Amino acid sequence: MRARTHTTMYASSLTQAGWLGKIGAWLLAIVWILPLVYALWAAFHPAEYATTFSWSAPLTLENFLAAWQAAPFAQYFANTIILVASILAIQLFLCTLAAYAFARYEFVGSNVLFSLVLVQLMVMPEILLVRNYQTLTSLGLVDTLFGIGLPYFASAFAIFLLRQTFKTVPKELVEAAQMEGANTLQILWHVYIPLAKPTYLAFSLVSVSHHWNNFLWPLVVSNSVESRPLTVGLQVFSSADQGIDWSIITAATLLTSAPLLVGFLLFQRQFVQSFMRAGIK
Amino acid sequence: MNLSSRHIQAYLLLLPAFVFLVGFTHYPAIATLFDSFMSTPRAGRAPVFVGLENYQVMLEDPVFWKSLTNNLLFALATIPLSMMLAIAMALWVNDKIAGRSFLRMSYFLPTVLPMIAVANIWIFFYTPDYGLINQALQFIGLPSMNFLGDPQLALMAITVVAIWKEAGFFMIFYLAALQTLSPSYREAAQIEGASRWYFFRRIQWPLLMPTTIFVLVNALINAFRMVDHIFVMTNGGPNNASSLLLFYLYEVGFKFWDRGYASALTMVLLAILAAVGLLQFFLLDKRTHYR
């Protein structure tokens, strides 16, 4: 904030884009938003206007109704919400404990173990899908929501972010809590976690949008309506190719993205800042 | 509290997370290596040791080579282009510019949308004759092109979508870095009468180097795992023209159910990711602020 007010005092050629820059910035923004604009156009107008533009085209919700009735989207929505929420809850729990150990304990092998955590930043579970699928088979978890979530329960990214944040907690606060007789887990709960709230928010937004959008691993694991998340459901629906027209597919596409889209438009600043925070660390 | 009980506490705190980390990252990576030397179990026959046979098959498999070269081209195009766009976007949005919040929203939007969903919209853009791009081409008198059906164009079409999806995500990291730069650099450059371009090239760009390395590593990893849109748009076709490694790995593993060969393909991906990891280690080791 301080930096911003400071630079406005010196507004000049170095803070203001030239006219060429302005045109470039706007052209790019228009190209970038065009797919969404088109999707809104096609989804809210009758099928005959899907490929032609006309000011007199009537608005309709028919396409959304048709999509909703053509596939079990209600079930898919429920599946995705359960999946995303349970992955997040378990990630927050497991990764808080691990990050706390890395941030505040000295123990033999801490560096080696931390490097082992970081490996997951490079090698995501979906790269190893062939072997992980066998693991699920032997656990009897193929075609279950639990099986889709399982490989993501421990997140290296969360451990990394929380460890960085926990390390910035002042020693004095911890000592004060110890003086009052708080034990290790009470200190974690009453001192560390409240101070790390912005990091929790940042990670939560990143995790929710990642798992809402995740496709390949759920595609491999699920093969019934009961375990299929929205992304896989949308793919099954739109590749069925039974004369379903464009308008209905775009309506289904918007339905699938709607919660994230609306959330993003409402909380744009938090979204952007959360992704920033996640990136700086 | 004595030393050893602190030790035990730490290990207990780590244990639950490590069960899942080891179970779904470290163990499968090592197991895949062993699987890649085994035959695929079929119809009740247990897998047997076949040595390097799966790798030999791979060397003689034209689809593997096609997917690998496609993937390298895909990386070579998506990485520099999305990074350059990301820097430009960040510089614009960081400046005082009319409609700044609209611009930022528009650039970032693809990041929050599911790839599988937006790929459906992009199909329409690419559709022959009445798709948006072809309507524009015909408007200026050019012939209609079948982007997704033409082996010459399919990979490029896939690449464009990946750049569109990624650039705004990388912008965020540059924007965050730009906002932490001290305003005194700008003031000094102002006093010296530096041009916009000179200020970027000599001051902002070198200071952004750690961000560039961070983004580069992320872009490299993404170049080998972004395949969702292929399922929707081309299914790897026509004639494998738009197949990437991870997509081919999926086909071998879950359409042809050839576990041994799929394990060998996984090892190739792991080797590439390990190389990226080493590159990161090497780059971060050097002082990157001033070259």
Chai-1 contact restraints between the chains, C-beta under 6 A:
chainA,res_idxA,chainB,res_idxB,connection_type,confidence,min_distance_angstrom,max_distance_angstrom,comment,restraint_id
A,A3,B,P183,contact,1.0,0.0,6.0,A-B,restraint_1
A,H6,B,P183,contact,1.0,0.0,6.0,A-B,restraint_2
A,T7,B,P183,contact,1.0,0.0,6.0,A-B,restraint_3
A,Y10,B,E187,contact,1.0,0.0,6.0,A-B,restraint_4
A,Y10,B,Q190,contact,1.0,0.0,6.0,A-B,restraint_5
A,L14,B,R186,contact,1.0,0.0,6.0,A-B,restraint_6
A,L14,B,Q190,contact,1.0,0.0,6.0,A-B,restraint_7
A,L14,B,F199,contact,1.0,0.0,6.0,A-B,restraint_8
A,T15,B,D95,contact,1.0,0.0,6.0,A-B,restraint_9
A,T15,B,K96,contact,1.0,0.0,6.0,A-B,restraint_10
A,Q16,B,K96,contact,1.0,0.0,6.0,A-B,restraint_11
A,A17,B,W92,contact,1.0,0.0,6.0,A-B,restraint_12
A,A17,B,D95,contact,1.0,0.0,6.0,A-B,restraint_13
A,A17,B,I97,contact,1.0,0.0,6.0,A-B,restraint_14
A,A25,B,W92,contact,1.0,0.0,6.0,A-B,restraint_15
A,A25,B,L103,contact,1.0,0.0,6.0,A-B,restraint_16
A,A29,B,L103,contact,1.0,0.0,6.0,A-B,restraint_17
A,A29,B,S106,contact,1.0,0.0,6.0,A-B,restraint_18
A,W32,B,S106,contact,1.0,0.0,6.0,A-B,restraint_19
A,W32,B,Y107,contact,1.0,0.0,6.0,A-B,restraint_20
A,I33,B,S106,contact,1.0,0.0,6.0,A-B,restraint_21
A,P35,B,V118,contact,1.0,0.0,6.0,A-B,restraint_22
A,P35,B,I121,contact,1.0,0.0,6.0,A-B,restraint_23
A,A39,B,I121,contact,1.0,0.0,6.0,A-B,restraint_24
A,T51,B,Y130,contact,1.0,0.0,6.0,A-B,restraint_25
A,L94,B,P16,contact,1.0,0.0,6.0,A-B,restraint_26
A,L94,B,A17,contact,1.0,0.0,6.0,A-B,restraint_27
A,L97,B,L13,contact,1.0,0.0,6.0,A-B,restraint_28
A,A98,B,L14,contact,1.0,0.0,6.0,A-B,restraint_29
A,A98,B,A17,contact,1.0,0.0,6.0,A-B,restraint_30
A,Y100,B,L13,contact,1.0,0.0,6.0,A-B,restraint_31
A,A101,B,A10,contact,1.0,0.0,6.0,A-B,restraint_32
A,A101,B,L13,contact,1.0,0.0,6.0,A-B,restraint_33
A,A101,B,L14,contact,1.0,0.0,6.0,A-B,restraint_34
A,Y105,B,A10,contact,1.0,0.0,6.0,A-B,restraint_35
A,F107,B,H7,contact,1.0,0.0,6.0,A-B,restraint_36
A,F107,B,A10,contact,1.0,0.0,6.0,A-B,restraint_37
A,Q120,B,T25,contact,1.0,0.0,6.0,A-B,restraint_38
A,M122,B,L273,contact,1.0,0.0,6.0,A-B,restraint_39
A,M122,B,G277,contact,1.0,0.0,6.0,A-B,restraint_40
A,V123,B,T25,contact,1.0,0.0,6.0,A-B,restraint_41
A,V123,B,L273,contact,1.0,0.0,6.0,A-B,restraint_42
A,P125,B,F24,contact,1.0,0.0,6.0,A-B,restraint_43
A,I127,B,L269,contact,1.0,0.0,6.0,A-B,restraint_44
A,L128,B,P28,contact,1.0,0.0,6.0,A-B,restraint_45
A,V130,B,G253,contact,1.0,0.0,6.0,A-B,restraint_46
A,V130,B,A262,contact,1.0,0.0,6.0,A-B,restraint_47
A,V130,B,T266,contact,1.0,0.0,6.0,A-B,restraint_48
A,R131,B,P28,contact,1.0,0.0,6.0,A-B,restraint_49
A,R131,B,A31,contact,1.0,0.0,6.0,A-B,restraint_50
A,R131,B,T32,contact,1.0,0.0,6.0,A-B,restraint_51
A,N132,B,F24,contact,1.0,0.0,6.0,A-B,restraint_52
A,N132,B,P28,contact,1.0,0.0,6.0,A-B,restraint_53
A,P151,B,F24,contact,1.0,0.0,6.0,A-B,restraint_54
A,F153,B,F20,contact,1.0,0.0,6.0,A-B,restraint_55
A,A154,B,A17,contact,1.0,0.0,6.0,A-B,restraint_56
A,A154,B,F20,contact,1.0,0.0,6.0,A-B,restraint_57
A,A154,B,L21,contact,1.0,0.0,6.0,A-B,restraint_58
A,S209,B,V112,contact,1.0,0.0,6.0,A-B,restraint_59
A,N213,B,P114,contact,1.0,0.0,6.0,A-B,restraint_60
A,F215,B,I116,contact,1.0,0.0,6.0,A-B,restraint_61
A,F215,B,D228,contact,1.0,0.0,6.0,A-B,restraint_62
A,V220,B,F254,contact,1.0,0.0,6.0,A-B,restraint_63
A,T231,B,P114,contact,1.0,0.0,6.0,A-B,restraint_64
A,T231,B,I116,contact,1.0,0.0,6.0,A-B,restraint_65
A,L234,B,I116,contact,1.0,0.0,6.0,A-B,restraint_66
A,Q235,B,I116,contact,1.0,0.0,6.0,A-B,restraint_67
A,S238,B,N120,contact,1.0,0.0,6.0,A-B,restraint_68
A,I249,B,N120,contact,1.0,0.0,6.0,A-B,restraint_69
A,T253,B,A117,contact,1.0,0.0,6.0,A-B,restraint_70
A,T253,B,N120,contact,1.0,0.0,6.0,A-B,restraint_71
A,T256,B,A117,contact,1.0,0.0,6.0,A-B,restraint_72
A,S257,B,L113,contact,1.0,0.0,6.0,A-B,restraint_73
A,S257,B,P114,contact,1.0,0.0,6.0,A-B,restraint_74
A,S257,B,A117,contact,1.0,0.0,6.0,A-B,restraint_75
A,L260,B,V112,contact,1.0,0.0,6.0,A-B,restraint_76
A,F264,B,V112,contact,1.0,0.0,6.0,A-B,restraint_77
A,Q268,B,M105,contact,1.0,0.0,6.0,A-B,restraint_78
A,F275,B,I172,contact,1.0,0.0,6.0,A-B,restraint_79
A,M276,B,I172,contact,1.0,0.0,6.0,A-B,restraint_80
A,M276,B,A176,contact,1.0,0.0,6.0,A-B,restraint_81
A,G279,B,I172,contact,1.0,0.0,6.0,A-B,restraint_82
A,G279,B,F173,contact,1.0,0.0,6.0,A-B,restraint_83
A,G279,B,A176,contact,1.0,0.0,6.0,A-B,restraint_84
A,I280,B,A176,contact,1.0,0.0,6.0,A-B,restraint_85
